[in-house]
Amino acid sequence: MTTTTGSVTGAVWAALAGVADPEIPTVSVVDMGMIKKVDVAGSTARITILPTFTGCPAVPIIKEDVERAVSSLEEIEAAIVDFSFEPPWTSDRITEEGRSKLAAFGLAPPTGKGPVLITDIGLPKVAICPFCASKNTSIDNPFGPTPCRSLYYCNACRNPFEQFKPV
Amino acid sequence: MSDSLAALLTALADDELIIGHRHSEWTGFAPHIEEDVAFSSIAQDEIGHAAAYYTRLSQLGHASDADRLALGKDTVDYRNAIICERPNGDWSYTLARHWLYDAADSVRLEALESSADHELAALATKMRREERYHLLHADTWMKRVAAGPVEGRTLLITSLGSAFAESAGLFEPIVEEEAAIEAGWLPAPSHELRARFLARTAESLEDWGLPAEVHAGLDRSAEFVASSSGDLIAGRDRPGKDSPVASHGALGGRRGHHSEDFKSLWDDMTSTYRSNPGAAW
């Protein structure tokens, strides 16, 4: 045994950084702030994940992808994935890098800093177009193709775009 | 495990599953495409919430898996309120029920955030943040139709009357409610949650200029039957405590009594599961 638990934990985090969100392939589960914790004991890694939305159908896929990526590490024999709702995943958990990647994917990142108060949850008054950065946008639908997205239209560059729901 | 916690989780899960199923029936059929997307997305959320409650139940050793708890049971084993299973009817009934269901759910989730079951409390905290979008959607429609042309407004008021009467079923005490309260699983009794729900919805009705009388249906919930067309008809089968014929009123769902409408919903909803129980789809 030449590696310490600390560096194995680092290797697990690095592997997680390579696991894409199945519905937004340009961001990783780490960028999305979905990893609550990583515990390594011997050759077993236990990863606790916070689902972005309770009903997200991508959750079983994320579980499989994470298990595959982590158990492929030389130091790890077993990867166990748990899901937790505590704390609730909130959109402020998305990292700065994650936000840039979302915008590059054409999905406007949630705005604001810190967890949104329950009474303030709602769509942003002004959404910024991820394609041309215009604020001249209008909402088409608070609901979209996945539970976490809403639909907007940019009046400047005339592209429809999606806005990640602040939650 | 605690039977009263299981009873509570089953009622919560079945409500979410059945209302989610009804909402999903708008997929492909809503009056316009944006609402098609909206109701489909809300349905996905509700069914996802049901799955989370069923998963909690299975963690407690109640059954092997969430699918079986949701789909592998007979109609009399469902504990959803009857309002959830009513056919969608017209758009006014769909909106009235959507608003009342989500208003009731928000009151309930707020209380459950302090449940003694730590997992349930965490789930409630998470779900309440998501449900906020459902409530915003319903509020927007209510406001718009309330202030809109008289025909739509009249239809909405009629549907609110029936949906309000039926909403009593959402606050029908669960089986073993006293034990659930005693243990802290359910932090407030159903009648108290109902009082909060009534106070909040009364405030909204006033804000939107809708008649407070639509509330009146509530106290007659046991005597009146709401048909899917939105009319109130005098009920024949007043649900008694042990009555097996509570199927036409608003109450009884929490004891497994359902309306005639439920059978066809159940047939449709469980047909795939029943074709090969236990299969992974």
Interface residues (C-beta under 8 A of the other chain):
Chain A: F53 T54 G55 C56 P57 S84 F85 E86 P88 W89 T90 I118 I121 G122 D140 N141 P142 F143 G144 P145 P147 L151 K165 V167
Chain B: E34 V37 A38 S40 S41 I42 Q44 D45 E46 I47 G48 H49 A51 A52 H118 E119 A122 L123 T125 K126 M127 R128 R129 E130 R132 Y133 L136 H137
